[in-house]
Amino acid sequence: MFPQVGVGAILVRDGAVLLVRRARPPHRGEWAIPGGRVQPGEPLAVAAARELLEETGVQARIGPLLYHFEHIEHDPSGQLRYHYVVLDFAADYLAGTPQAGDDAAEARWVRFDEFSTLPINATTRQALAQLLP
């Protein structure tokens, strides 16, 4: 059923942001803000904290909404493949060392000066450009 609601957690610490390299479509292989789908009946902040923990092993306190976007994708025949409404929240680090889990191929702190050397998802770049100096 479409659209689906997704959440992300934007966690900045010591000049770096916690990102995951996607293991599955959409955007497999690209670095992105950790997150995923909201489960039925799950509050948004709870979903963001759960997805962050599942994808990275990092615990955080979820803060205010920082960024939102839609991802709509069709297959070559015109059939709707994906329709996500994604809400990215600020997060404050509590504990944990990044380790890839769930649908992440990698998880790590990415320094801002590394952004030009990595295949970072375009939406992630837009979100972080609004937030970072």
N, CA, C and O atoms as CSV, one atom per row, in Angstrom:
chain,resi,resn,atom,element,x,y,z
A,1,MET,N,N,0.843,-1.177,0.000
A,1,MET,CA,C,0.000,0.000,0.000
A,1,MET,C,C,0.893,1.247,0.000
A,1,MET,O,O,1.900,1.300,0.707
A,2,PHE,N,N,0.524,2.212,-0.774
A,2,PHE,CA,C,1.310,3.437,-0.922
A,2,PHE,C,C,0.483,4.638,-0.511
A,2,PHE,O,O,-0.745,4.579,-0.586
A,3,PRO,N,N,1.098,5.717,-0.083
A,3,PRO,CA,C,2.511,5.849,0.241
A,3,PRO,C,C,2.834,5.216,1.589
A,3,PRO,O,O,1.945,4.945,2.397
A,4,GLN,N,N,4.133,4.986,1.814
A,4,GLN,CA,C,4.613,4.476,3.087
A,4,GLN,C,C,5.374,5.590,3.789
A,4,GLN,O,O,6.012,6.422,3.144
A,5,VAL,N,N,5.300,5.600,5.116
A,5,VAL,CA,C,5.994,6.610,5.909
A,5,VAL,C,C,7.322,6.036,6.383
A,5,VAL,O,O,7.389,4.932,6.924
A,6,GLY,N,N,8.376,6.815,6.167
A,6,GLY,CA,C,9.695,6.445,6.638
A,6,GLY,C,C,10.245,7.530,7.544
A,6,GLY,O,O,9.818,8.684,7.483
A,7,VAL,N,N,11.194,7.150,8.382
A,7,VAL,CA,C,11.853,8.092,9.276
A,7,VAL,C,C,13.357,7.903,9.185
A,7,VAL,O,O,13.843,6.827,8.836
A,8,GLY,N,N,14.087,8.964,9.505
A,8,GLY,CA,C,15.531,8.899,9.570
A,8,GLY,C,C,16.019,9.648,10.799
A,8,GLY,O,O,15.312,10.495,11.345
A,9,ALA,N,N,17.231,9.328,11.226
A,9,ALA,CA,C,17.840,9.972,12.379
A,9,ALA,C,C,19.147,10.630,11.943
A,9,ALA,O,O,20.082,9.953,11.513
A,10,ILE,N,N,19.201,11.948,12.057
A,10,ILE,CA,C,20.398,12.701,11.696
A,10,ILE,C,C,21.212,12.910,12.974
A,10,ILE,O,O,20.828,13.665,13.868
A,11,LEU,N,N,22.334,12.221,13.026
A,11,LEU,CA,C,23.160,12.203,14.230
A,11,LEU,C,C,24.541,12.758,13.888
A,11,LEU,O,O,25.307,12.135,13.153
A,12,VAL,N,N,24.848,13.934,14.428
A,12,VAL,CA,C,26.123,14.597,14.182
A,12,VAL,C,C,26.922,14.581,15.480
A,12,VAL,O,O,26.397,14.889,16.550
A,13,ARG,N,N,28.208,14.214,15.370
A,13,ARG,CA,C,29.070,14.118,16.554
A,13,ARG,C,C,30.519,14.342,16.151
A,13,ARG,O,O,31.025,13.688,15.240
A,14,ASP,N,N,31.182,15.266,16.830
A,14,ASP,CA,C,32.610,15.514,16.612
A,14,ASP,C,C,32.962,15.745,15.140
A,14,ASP,O,O,33.938,15.185,14.641
A,15,GLY,N,N,32.179,16.560,14.454
A,15,GLY,CA,C,32.487,16.898,13.070
A,15,GLY,C,C,32.187,15.818,12.056
A,15,GLY,O,O,32.700,15.856,10.937
A,16,ALA,N,N,31.363,14.852,12.433
A,16,ALA,CA,C,31.007,13.764,11.514
A,16,ALA,C,C,29.531,13.435,11.693
A,16,ALA,O,O,28.938,13.702,12.737
A,17,VAL,N,N,28.957,12.851,10.654
A,17,VAL,CA,C,27.554,12.435,10.691
A,17,VAL,C,C,27.510,10.913,10.534
A,17,VAL,O,O,28.289,10.338,9.774
A,18,LEU,N,N,26.605,10.276,11.249
A,18,LEU,CA,C,26.462,8.830,11.161
A,18,LEU,C,C,25.649,8.499,9.904
A,18,LEU,O,O,24.501,8.918,9.765
A,19,LEU,N,N,26.266,7.742,8.999
A,19,LEU,CA,C,25.610,7.344,7.747
A,19,LEU,C,C,25.699,5.840,7.568
A,19,LEU,O,O,26.547,5.177,8.165
A,20,VAL,N,N,24.816,5.315,6.741
A,20,VAL,CA,C,24.846,3.905,6.362
A,20,VAL,C,C,24.947,3.808,4.849
A,20,VAL,O,O,24.440,4.661,4.120
A,21,ARG,N,N,25.610,2.758,4.392
A,21,ARG,CA,C,25.617,2.464,2.957
A,21,ARG,C,C,24.515,1.443,2.725
A,21,ARG,O,O,24.538,0.350,3.291
A,22,ARG,N,N,23.562,1.804,1.897
A,22,ARG,CA,C,22.375,0.985,1.662
A,22,ARG,C,C,22.738,-0.340,1.002
A,22,ARG,O,O,23.505,-0.381,0.040
A,23,ALA,N,N,22.171,-1.426,1.535
A,23,ALA,CA,C,22.397,-2.760,0.986
A,23,ALA,C,C,21.299,-3.173,0.017
A,23,ALA,O,O,21.460,-4.134,-0.734
A,24,ARG,N,N,20.161,-2.435,0.032
A,24,ARG,CA,C,19.010,-2.794,-0.808
A,24,ARG,C,C,18.468,-1.569,-1.536
A,24,ARG,O,O,18.732,-0.433,-1.140
A,25,PRO,N,N,17.712,-1.806,-2.598
A,25,PRO,CA,C,17.030,-0.698,-3.270
A,25,PRO,C,C,15.962,-0.100,-2.358
A,25,PRO,O,O,15.516,-0.798,-1.448
A,26,PRO,N,N,15.541,1.093,-2.532
A,26,PRO,CA,C,16.126,2.018,-3.513
A,26,PRO,C,C,17.474,2.555,-3.029
A,26,PRO,O,O,17.747,2.596,-1.830
A,27,HIS,N,N,18.286,2.954,-3.957
A,27,HIS,CA,C,19.582,3.596,-3.699
A,27,HIS,C,C,20.627,2.661,-3.092
A,27,HIS,O,O,21.445,3.092,-2.280
A,28,ARG,N,N,20.606,1.398,-3.477
A,28,ARG,CA,C,21.616,0.449,-3.011
A,28,ARG,C,C,23.018,0.986,-3.328
A,28,ARG,O,O,23.267,1.486,-4.425
A,29,GLY,N,N,23.921,0.875,-2.360
A,29,GLY,CA,C,25.305,1.289,-2.536
A,29,GLY,C,C,25.573,2.740,-2.183
A,29,GLY,O,O,26.730,3.143,-2.063
A,30,GLU,N,N,24.527,3.529,-2.017
A,30,GLU,CA,C,24.705,4.939,-1.657
A,30,GLU,C,C,24.700,5.101,-0.137
A,30,GLU,O,O,24.048,4.345,0.584
A,31,TRP,N,N,25.439,6.099,0.325
A,31,TRP,CA,C,25.459,6.452,1.732
A,31,TRP,C,C,24.266,7.344,2.033
A,31,TRP,O,O,23.945,8.246,1.261
A,32,ALA,N,N,23.608,7.086,3.166
A,32,ALA,CA,C,22.380,7.808,3.492
A,32,ALA,C,C,22.194,7.918,5.006
A,32,ALA,O,O,22.886,7.271,5.792
A,33,ILE,N,N,21.253,8.745,5.373
A,33,ILE,CA,C,20.850,8.874,6.768
A,33,ILE,C,C,20.203,7.555,7.183
A,33,ILE,O,O,19.359,7.036,6.453
A,34,PRO,N,N,20.577,7.000,8.339
A,34,PRO,CA,C,19.952,5.748,8.769
A,34,PRO,C,C,18.461,5.934,9.031
A,34,PRO,O,O,18.041,6.947,9.590
A,35,GLY,N,N,17.679,4.960,8.629
A,35,GLY,CA,C,16.243,5.034,8.848
A,35,GLY,C,C,15.508,3.928,8.140
A,35,GLY,O,O,16.113,3.018,7.573
A,36,GLY,N,N,14.195,4.018,8.178
A,36,GLY,CA,C,13.375,3.004,7.542
A,36,GLY,C,C,11.907,3.268,7.775
A,36,GLY,O,O,11.509,4.368,8.158
A,37,ARG,N,N,11.106,2.246,7.540
A,37,ARG,CA,C,9.651,2.387,7.606
A,37,ARG,C,C,9.114,2.416,9.036
A,37,ARG,O,O,9.635,1.767,9.943
A,38,VAL,N,N,8.063,3.190,9.190
A,38,VAL,CA,C,7.327,3.238,10.450
A,38,VAL,C,C,6.365,2.052,10.481
A,38,VAL,O,O,5.664,1.788,9.504
A,39,GLN,N,N,6.338,1.346,11.598
A,39,GLN,CA,C,5.411,0.221,11.746
A,39,GLN,C,C,4.047,0.743,12.187
A,39,GLN,O,O,3.974,1.768,12.865
A,40,PRO,N,N,2.967,0.059,11.817
A,40,PRO,CA,C,1.630,0.503,12.212
A,40,PRO,C,C,1.533,0.697,13.731
A,40,PRO,O,O,1.913,-0.179,14.507
A,41,GLY,N,N,1.019,1.855,14.134
A,41,GLY,CA,C,0.839,2.165,15.544
A,41,GLY,C,C,2.083,2.650,16.252
A,41,GLY,O,O,2.035,2.929,17.450
A,42,GLU,N,N,3.197,2.760,15.547
A,42,GLU,CA,C,4.472,3.151,16.153
A,42,GLU,C,C,4.655,4.672,16.064
A,42,GLU,O,O,4.572,5.237,14.973
A,43,PRO,N,N,4.900,5.332,17.185
A,43,PRO,CA,C,5.179,6.773,17.138
A,43,PRO,C,C,6.449,7.060,16.314
A,43,PRO,O,O,7.378,6.253,16.293
A,44,LEU,N,N,6.474,8.206,15.646
A,44,LEU,CA,C,7.587,8.535,14.751
A,44,LEU,C,C,8.937,8.512,15.464
A,44,LEU,O,O,9.894,7.939,14.942
A,45,ALA,N,N,9.033,9.117,16.636
A,45,ALA,CA,C,10.314,9.160,17.355
A,45,ALA,C,C,10.771,7.762,17.766
A,45,ALA,O,O,11.964,7.464,17.734
A,46,VAL,N,N,9.838,6.919,18.145
A,46,VAL,CA,C,10.173,5.536,18.502
A,46,VAL,C,C,10.693,4.801,17.270
A,46,VAL,O,O,11.669,4.054,17.352
A,47,ALA,N,N,10.042,5.013,16.133
A,47,ALA,CA,C,10.470,4.379,14.887
A,47,ALA,C,C,11.868,4.840,14.491
A,47,ALA,O,O,12.692,4.023,14.079
A,48,ALA,N,N,12.147,6.130,14.608
A,48,ALA,CA,C,13.470,6.654,14.241
A,48,ALA,C,C,14.549,6.057,15.130
A,48,ALA,O,O,15.606,5.665,14.635
A,49,ALA,N,N,14.300,5.979,16.439
A,49,ALA,CA,C,15.283,5.391,17.362
A,49,ALA,C,C,15.477,3.904,17.074
A,49,ALA,O,O,16.605,3.412,17.109
A,50,ARG,N,N,14.396,3.186,16.793
A,50,ARG,CA,C,14.480,1.752,16.491
A,50,ARG,C,C,15.262,1.502,15.213
A,50,ARG,O,O,16.148,0.648,15.176
A,51,GLU,N,N,14.932,2.250,14.164
A,51,GLU,CA,C,15.622,2.071,12.885
A,51,GLU,C,C,17.110,2.396,13.012
A,51,GLU,O,O,17.952,1.688,12.458
A,52,LEU,N,N,17.435,3.469,13.742
A,52,LEU,CA,C,18.837,3.817,13.961
A,52,LEU,C,C,19.565,2.673,14.654
A,52,LEU,O,O,20.655,2.289,14.230
A,53,LEU,N,N,18.980,2.128,15.705
A,53,LEU,CA,C,19.596,1.028,16.442
A,53,LEU,C,C,19.731,-0.215,15.566
A,53,LEU,O,O,20.775,-0.866,15.577
A,54,GLU,N,N,18.682,-0.553,14.804
A,54,GLU,CA,C,18.728,-1.740,13.952
A,54,GLU,C,C,19.779,-1.624,12.854
A,54,GLU,O,O,20.454,-2.603,12.537
A,55,GLU,N,N,19.922,-0.438,12.275
A,55,GLU,CA,C,20.846,-0.276,11.152
A,55,GLU,C,C,22.281,-0.022,11.576
A,55,GLU,O,O,23.210,-0.343,10.835
A,56,THR,N,N,22.478,0.557,12.772
A,56,THR,CA,C,23.832,0.991,13.150
A,56,THR,C,C,24.323,0.487,14.498
A,56,THR,O,O,25.524,0.533,14.762
A,57,GLY,N,N,23.434,0.008,15.357
A,57,GLY,CA,C,23.827,-0.381,16.704
A,57,GLY,C,C,24.021,0.802,17.636
A,57,GLY,O,O,24.498,0.632,18.758
A,58,VAL,N,N,23.659,1.999,17.188
A,58,VAL,CA,C,23.836,3.218,17.979
A,58,VAL,C,C,22.497,3.621,18.593
A,58,VAL,O,O,21.458,3.591,17.933
A,59,GLN,N,N,22.546,3.996,19.860
A,59,GLN,CA,C,21.365,4.487,20.564
A,59,GLN,C,C,21.402,6.007,20.592
A,59,GLN,O,O,22.460,6.610,20.767
A,60,ALA,N,N,20.233,6.620,20.418
A,60,ALA,CA,C,20.155,8.082,20.418
A,60,ALA,C,C,18.803,8.537,20.948
A,60,ALA,O,O,17.814,7.804,20.913
A,61,ARG,N,N,18.795,9.765,21.437
A,61,ARG,CA,C,17.544,10.433,21.817
A,61,ARG,C,C,17.085,11.200,20.588
A,61,ARG,O,O,17.852,11.976,20.017
A,62,ILE,N,N,15.850,10.992,20.180
A,62,ILE,CA,C,15.320,11.621,18.976
A,62,ILE,C,C,14.767,12.997,19.328
A,62,ILE,O,O,14.035,13.158,20.304
A,63,GLY,N,N,15.131,13.981,18.515
A,63,GLY,CA,C,14.724,15.359,18.724
A,63,GLY,C,C,13.715,15.816,17.684
A,63,GLY,O,O,12.885,15.033,17.223
A,64,PRO,N,N,13.794,17.092,17.320
A,64,PRO,CA,C,12.796,17.668,16.416
A,64,PRO,C,C,12.970,17.245,14.957
A,64,PRO,O,O,14.036,16.797,14.536
A,65,LEU,N,N,11.891,17.403,14.212
A,65,LEU,CA,C,11.906,17.167,12.770
A,65,LEU,C,C,12.815,18.206,12.110
A,65,LEU,O,O,12.686,19.403,12.367
A,66,LEU,N,N,13.736,17.739,11.257
A,66,LEU,CA,C,14.670,18.640,10.580
A,66,LEU,C,C,14.441,18.745,9.081
A,66,LEU,O,O,14.706,19.787,8.482
A,67,TYR,N,N,13.952,17.677,8.475
A,67,TYR,CA,C,13.890,17.635,7.011
A,67,TYR,C,C,12.830,16.617,6.614
A,67,TYR,O,O,12.592,15.647,7.333
A,68,HIS,N,N,12.202,16.836,5.481
A,68,HIS,CA,C,11.243,15.858,4.954
A,68,HIS,C,C,11.335,15.852,3.429
A,68,HIS,O,O,11.717,16.845,2.809
A,69,PHE,N,N,10.976,14.717,2.843
A,69,PHE,CA,C,10.965,14.595,1.389
A,69,PHE,C,C,10.091,13.421,0.979
A,69,PHE,O,O,9.703,12.591,1.801
A,70,GLU,N,N,9.791,13.372,-0.311
A,70,GLU,CA,C,9.093,12.234,-0.904
A,70,GLU,C,C,10.025,11.548,-1.890
A,70,GLU,O,O,10.795,12.199,-2.597
A,71,HIS,N,N,9.944,10.237,-1.927
A,71,HIS,CA,C,10.641,9.470,-2.947
A,71,HIS,C,C,9.582,8.681,-3.701
A,71,HIS,O,O,8.934,7.795,-3.144
A,72,ILE,N,N,9.413,9.020,-4.987
A,72,ILE,CA,C,8.454,8.327,-5.845
A,72,ILE,C,C,9.228,7.770,-7.027
A,72,ILE,O,O,9.946,8.499,-7.712
A,73,GLU,N,N,9.077,6.477,-7.259
A,73,GLU,CA,C,9.827,5.827,-8.340
A,73,GLU,C,C,8.917,4.852,-9.072
A,73,GLU,O,O,8.162,4.097,-8.459
A,74,HIS,N,N,9.006,4.887,-10.403
A,74,HIS,CA,C,8.233,3.976,-11.260
A,74,HIS,C,C,9.186,3.020,-11.980
A,74,HIS,O,O,10.350,3.349,-12.211
A,75,ASP,N,N,8.690,1.850,-12.328
A,75,ASP,CA,C,9.499,0.928,-13.122
A,75,ASP,C,C,9.404,1.345,-14.593
A,75,ASP,O,O,8.644,2.257,-14.918
A,76,PRO,N,N,10.156,0.698,-15.486
A,76,PRO,CA,C,10.144,1.101,-16.896
A,76,PRO,C,C,8.768,1.066,-17.561
A,76,PRO,O,O,8.535,1.782,-18.534
A,77,SER,N,N,7.853,0.235,-17.042
A,77,SER,CA,C,6.512,0.161,-17.640
A,77,SER,C,C,5.571,1.225,-17.081
A,77,SER,O,O,4.423,1.328,-17.514
A,78,GLY,N,N,6.054,2.019,-16.116
A,78,GLY,CA,C,5.225,3.070,-15.538
A,78,GLY,C,C,4.533,2.681,-14.244
A,78,GLY,O,O,3.855,3.506,-13.632
A,79,GLN,N,N,4.697,1.429,-13.820
A,79,GLN,CA,C,4.086,0.988,-12.563
A,79,GLN,C,C,4.826,1.610,-11.379
A,79,GLN,O,O,6.051,1.727,-11.391
A,80,LEU,N,N,4.080,1.998,-10.378
A,80,LEU,CA,C,4.674,2.563,-9.176
A,80,LEU,C,C,5.476,1.503,-8.445
A,80,LEU,O,O,4.956,0.446,-8.090
A,81,ARG,N,N,6.753,1.800,-8.223
A,81,ARG,CA,C,7.650,0.886,-7.527
A,81,ARG,C,C,7.774,1.290,-6.054
A,81,ARG,O,O,7.668,0.446,-5.165
A,82,TYR,N,N,7.998,2.578,-5.802
A,82,TYR,CA,C,8.162,3.094,-4.440
A,82,TYR,C,C,7.450,4.433,-4.314
A,82,TYR,O,O,7.449,5.241,-5.243
A,83,HIS,N,N,6.853,4.651,-3.169
A,83,HIS,CA,C,6.366,5.978,-2.795
A,83,HIS,C,C,6.524,6.081,-1.285
A,83,HIS,O,O,5.734,5.532,-0.516
A,84,TYR,N,N,7.571,6.803,-0.882
A,84,TYR,CA,C,7.862,7.020,0.535
A,84,TYR,C,C,7.725,8.489,0.858
A,84,TYR,O,O,8.145,9.350,0.085
A,85,VAL,N,N,7.137,8.770,1.999
A,85,VAL,CA,C,7.181,10.093,2.616
A,85,VAL,C,C,8.124,9.914,3.796
A,85,VAL,O,O,7.838,9.148,4.715
A,86,VAL,N,N,9.269,10.634,3.770
A,86,VAL,CA,C,10.318,10.422,4.768
A,86,VAL,C,C,10.486,11.665,5.632
A,86,VAL,O,O,10.564,12.788,5.134
A,87,LEU,N,N,10.539,11.431,6.942
A,87,LEU,CA,C,10.708,12.485,7.929
A,87,LEU,C,C,12.022,12.238,8.664
A,87,LEU,O,O,12.179,11.221,9.340
A,88,ASP,N,N,12.966,13.173,8.532
A,88,ASP,CA,C,14.276,13.040,9.173
A,88,ASP,C,C,14.320,13.899,10.435
A,88,ASP,O,O,14.023,15.093,10.401
A,89,PHE,N,N,14.694,13.271,11.539
A,89,PHE,CA,C,14.729,13.925,12.838
A,89,PHE,C,C,16.156,14.128,13.330
A,89,PHE,O,O,17.043,13.331,13.027
A,90,ALA,N,N,16.371,15.195,14.087
A,90,ALA,CA,C,17.642,15.381,14.785
A,90,ALA,C,C,17.753,14.278,15.833
A,90,ALA,O,O,16.742,13.797,16.345
A,91,ALA,N,N,18.978,13.883,16.147
A,91,ALA,CA,C,19.196,12.865,17.168
A,91,ALA,C,C,20.452,13.206,17.958
A,91,ALA,O,O,21.423,13.727,17.408
A,92,ASP,N,N,20.424,12.908,19.243
A,92,ASP,CA,C,21.564,13.107,20.128
A,92,ASP,C,C,22.124,11.745,20.511
A,92,ASP,O,O,21.398,10.872,20.985
A,93,TYR,N,N,23.433,11.576,20.298
A,93,TYR,CA,C,24.115,10.321,20.590
A,93,TYR,C,C,23.994,9.964,22.067
A,93,TYR,O,O,24.170,10.815,22.939
A,94,LEU,N,N,23.691,8.696,22.338
A,94,LEU,CA,C,23.668,8.183,23.708
A,94,LEU,C,C,24.743,7.124,23.922
A,94,LEU,O,O,25.514,7.208,24.877
A,95,ALA,N,N,24.800,6.112,23.026
A,95,ALA,CA,C,25.745,5.011,23.216
A,95,ALA,C,C,25.850,4.188,21.949
A,95,ALA,O,O,24.992,4.250,21.068
A,96,GLY,N,N,26.927,3.410,21.879
A,96,GLY,CA,C,27.079,2.444,20.799
A,96,GLY,C,C,28.177,2.790,19.810
A,96,GLY,O,O,28.534,3.953,19.622
A,97,THR,N,N,28.699,1.751,19.189
A,97,THR,CA,C,29.694,1.869,18.140
A,97,THR,C,C,29.051,1.427,16.837
A,97,THR,O,O,28.470,0.343,16.779
A,98,PRO,N,N,29.140,2.247,15.781
A,98,PRO,CA,C,28.467,1.889,14.527
A,98,PRO,C,C,28.889,0.531,13.973
A,98,PRO,O,O,30.075,0.247,13.807
A,99,GLN,N,N,27.896,-0.290,13.696
A,99,GLN,CA,C,28.073,-1.580,13.047
A,99,GLN,C,C,26.883,-1.786,12.118
A,99,GLN,O,O,25.737,-1.560,12.507
A,100,ALA,N,N,27.155,-2.210,10.904
A,100,ALA,CA,C,26.065,-2.418,9.939
A,100,ALA,C,C,25.142,-3.525,10.402
A,100,ALA,O,O,25.588,-4.588,10.832
A,101,GLY,N,N,23.858,-3.262,10.310
A,101,GLY,CA,C,22.849,-4.258,10.639
A,101,GLY,C,C,21.642,-4.052,9.759
A,101,GLY,O,O,21.603,-3.118,8.959
A,102,ASP,N,N,20.654,-4.919,9.900
A,102,ASP,CA,C,19.406,-4.821,9.159
A,102,ASP,C,C,19.687,-4.696,7.661
A,102,ASP,O,O,20.269,-5.614,7.083
A,103,ASP,N,N,19.297,-3.600,7.011
A,103,ASP,CA,C,19.500,-3.473,5.564
A,103,ASP,C,C,20.642,-2.524,5.213
A,103,ASP,O,O,20.653,-1.942,4.128
A,104,ALA,N,N,21.604,-2.365,6.124
A,104,ALA,CA,C,22.785,-1.535,5.858
A,104,ALA,C,C,23.980,-2.428,5.528
A,104,ALA,O,O,24.218,-3.434,6.196
A,105,ALA,N,N,24.725,-2.051,4.497
A,105,ALA,CA,C,25.943,-2.779,4.145
A,105,ALA,C,C,27.116,-2.308,5.000
A,105,ALA,O,O,28.014,-3.090,5.312
A,106,GLU,N,N,27.107,-1.025,5.381
A,106,GLU,CA,C,28.127,-0.430,6.245
A,106,GLU,C,C,27.474,0.658,7.068
A,106,GLU,O,O,26.451,1.224,6.681
A,107,ALA,N,N,28.075,0.943,8.206
A,107,ALA,CA,C,27.642,2.066,9.041
A,107,ALA,C,C,28.884,2.680,9.650
A,107,ALA,O,O,29.723,1.976,10.213
A,108,ARG,N,N,29.004,4.010,9.536
A,108,ARG,CA,C,30.171,4.659,10.129
A,108,ARG,C,C,29.973,6.166,10.213
A,108,ARG,O,O,29.097,6.744,9.570
A,109,TRP,N,N,30.821,6.774,11.029
A,109,TRP,CA,C,30.861,8.226,11.117
A,109,TRP,C,C,31.571,8.741,9.879
A,109,TRP,O,O,32.668,8.280,9.562
A,110,VAL,N,N,30.971,9.679,9.179
A,110,VAL,CA,C,31.543,10.245,7.960
A,110,VAL,C,C,31.827,11.719,8.223
A,110,VAL,O,O,30.920,12.500,8.509
A,111,ARG,N,N,33.104,12.084,8.120
A,111,ARG,CA,C,33.492,13.484,8.306
A,111,ARG,C,C,32.960,14.319,7.148
A,111,ARG,O,O,32.843,13.835,6.022
A,112,PHE,N,N,32.644,15.557,7.431
A,112,PHE,CA,C,32.089,16.442,6.411
A,112,PHE,C,C,33.030,16.600,5.231
A,112,PHE,O,O,32.575,16.753,4.097
A,113,ASP,N,N,34.350,16.566,5.477
A,113,ASP,CA,C,35.298,16.725,4.373
A,113,ASP,C,C,35.402,15.468,3.502
A,113,ASP,O,O,36.085,15.491,2.478
A,114,GLU,N,N,34.744,14.382,3.886
A,114,GLU,CA,C,34.721,13.155,3.086
A,114,GLU,C,C,33.566,13.114,2.091
A,114,GLU,O,O,33.540,12.255,1.209
A,115,PHE,N,N,32.622,14.025,2.224
A,115,PHE,CA,C,31.409,13.965,1.403
A,115,PHE,C,C,31.709,13.922,-0.087
A,115,PHE,O,O,31.000,13.252,-0.837
A,116,SER,N,N,32.735,14.616,-0.524
A,116,SER,CA,C,33.032,14.660,-1.963
A,116,SER,C,C,33.637,13.356,-2.471
A,116,SER,O,O,33.722,13.148,-3.681
A,117,THR,N,N,34.060,12.472,-1.563
A,117,THR,CA,C,34.716,11.230,-1.983
A,117,THR,C,C,33.809,10.014,-1.922
A,117,THR,O,O,34.217,8.917,-2.302
A,118,LEU,N,N,32.583,10.195,-1.448
A,118,LEU,CA,C,31.669,9.062,-1.280
A,118,LEU,C,C,30.410,9.239,-2.125
A,118,LEU,O,O,29.989,10.363,-2.397
A,119,PRO,N,N,29.809,8.116,-2.539
A,119,PRO,CA,C,28.528,8.207,-3.255
A,119,PRO,C,C,27.388,8.423,-2.247
A,119,PRO,O,O,26.707,7.481,-1.841
A,120,ILE,N,N,27.206,9.667,-1.865
A,120,ILE,CA,C,26.170,10.014,-0.890
A,120,ILE,C,C,24.865,10.284,-1.626
A,120,ILE,O,O,24.833,10.995,-2.630
A,121,ASN,N,N,23.798,9.704,-1.108
A,121,ASN,CA,C,22.471,9.870,-1.680
A,121,ASN,C,C,22.154,11.353,-1.844
A,121,ASN,O,O,22.457,12.151,-0.958
A,122,ALA,N,N,21.553,11.723,-2.958
A,122,ALA,CA,C,21.262,13.129,-3.257
A,122,ALA,C,C,20.357,13.767,-2.212
A,122,ALA,O,O,20.564,14.923,-1.843
A,123,THR,N,N,19.373,13.045,-1.737
A,123,THR,CA,C,18.479,13.598,-0.721
A,123,THR,C,C,19.215,13.801,0.595
A,123,THR,O,O,18.972,14.781,1.298
A,124,THR,N,N,20.108,12.886,0.929
A,124,THR,CA,C,20.925,13.043,2.130
A,124,THR,C,C,21.796,14.286,2.008
A,124,THR,O,O,21.924,15.047,2.967
A,125,ARG,N,N,22.391,14.498,0.847
A,125,ARG,CA,C,23.184,15.715,0.629
A,125,ARG,C,C,22.342,16.975,0.827
A,125,ARG,O,O,22.796,17.936,1.449
A,126,GLN,N,N,21.122,16.971,0.302
A,126,GLN,CA,C,20.235,18.134,0.450
A,126,GLN,C,C,19.891,18.375,1.914
A,126,GLN,O,O,19.917,19.514,2.380
A,127,ALA,N,N,19.573,17.319,2.632
A,127,ALA,CA,C,19.206,17.447,4.050
A,127,ALA,C,C,20.386,17.993,4.850
A,127,ALA,O,O,20.226,18.915,5.649
A,128,LEU,N,N,21.558,17.430,4.634
A,128,LEU,CA,C,22.721,17.844,5.412
A,128,LEU,C,C,23.207,19.231,5.020
A,128,LEU,O,O,23.737,19.949,5.867
A,129,ALA,N,N,23.043,19.630,3.765
A,129,ALA,CA,C,23.446,20.965,3.322
A,129,ALA,C,C,22.657,22.038,4.052
A,129,ALA,O,O,23.176,23.128,4.296
A,130,GLN,N,N,21.425,21.749,4.399
A,130,GLN,CA,C,20.599,22.724,5.121
A,130,GLN,C,C,20.975,22.811,6.586
A,130,GLN,O,O,20.660,23.798,7.251
A,131,LEU,N,N,21.639,21.799,7.091
A,131,LEU,CA,C,21.884,21.699,8.535
A,131,LEU,C,C,23.303,22.002,8.952
A,131,LEU,O,O,23.548,22.421,10.083
A,132,LEU,N,N,24.246,21.792,8.041
A,132,LEU,CA,C,25.653,21.895,8.400
A,132,LEU,C,C,26.268,23.186,7.885
A,132,LEU,O,O,25.812,23.762,6.897
A,133,PRO,N,N,27.316,23.629,8.580
A,133,PRO,CA,C,27.983,24.878,8.142
A,133,PRO,C,C,28.650,24.736,6.796
A,133,PRO,O,O,29.246,25.691,6.298
